[in-house]
Amino acid sequence: MKKILLFVITTFCLLNPLAIGEETTSTFVLTKDDVNNVNADDLKLLFKIGGARVNISQVDDNDTIVKAVVTFDNDNAVPTFTTSESGSTFTAEFVSGNDIKRFDKFNRFDISGSIERWEITIGNYDIDTNLTMNTGGATGNIDFGGMPIKDCMLNLGGANLSIDFSSPTSRQVDDFMINGGGIKISISNIGNTDFKRFNLLGGGNNVELDFRGSYESEQHDVAVTSAGGLMNIVVPSDSGEKLNAFSVGTLLTVNGNGWERTFNSFTSKNYITDDYSDQETKIDINLTGVGSIISVGRE
């Protein structure tokens, strides 16, 4: 059974000189009781946000899973929050009133009067979570640190985001996947997810990936594809790394101590660190670059 929850806890109107109409604020809350009452074993947490400023932070709250305060132009469609149950899975979906597809190419639109503002806080909770975020034209700062994430999927278009895992997730992330077009993102402390598989695919992007953090397991596989983009990758010096790179029209630089080149051709280059077999943590990177500038540094 699916139910629509439009929890408008606080509503007010402000005159916005950049907007055509007035602003309204809605607050959506997902509590632990919402999930516990249906005896769910896992949570699907979905955010579908277009043309918005988004900030996500962690708070010390033992009753709340997600609290989203959304400010929007009341001439636009109203954001929604829906929940549903299927078997042992509880799904919570937060959707903006703006059409994500309209804002995929953020800089091509004059949306000064249409920007939504999402202030999201994540409380303390302990249930396996499948996290999906779909955004078009989103800017902001996001902290997923400490969350019980099992799988993470980020589908980003025209986004400018700073993403951090400020503390270790309470689950090992099995699959961390990013699809992006025309994005500028930085992701810090990826090692705090202890991911099994990390995959990024996109074109026309400016990306910074920092794989340092707290690893618990041994093997970690990374696959990255960049077409017509800029990418800076940082890997930790206290892990062993392999790098297999295939490039066409791409400038690739490999920096830091310990790298040894094991294969070199016009399009393919393979590297391994001299301490690879001795390190408890190993990161294997398969990198494909087409018309890109890519740097891999060990720090």
Buried (B, 14 or more C-beta within 10 A) or exposed (E): EEEEEEEEEEEEEEEBEEBEBEBBBBBBBBBBEBBEEEEBEBBBBBBBBBBBBBBBBBEEBEEBBBBBBBBBBBBBEBBBBBBBBEEEBBBBBBBBBBBBEBBBBBEEBEBEBBBBBBBBBBBBBEBBBBBBBBBBBBBBEBBBBBBBBBBBBBBBBBBBBBBBBBBBBBBBBBBBBBBBBBBBBBBBBBBBBBBBBBBBBBBBBBBBBBBBBBBEEEEBBBBBBBBBBBBBBBBBBEBBBBBBBBBEEBEBEBEBEBBEEEEEEEEEBBBBBEBBEEBEBBBBBBBBBBBBBBBBBBE
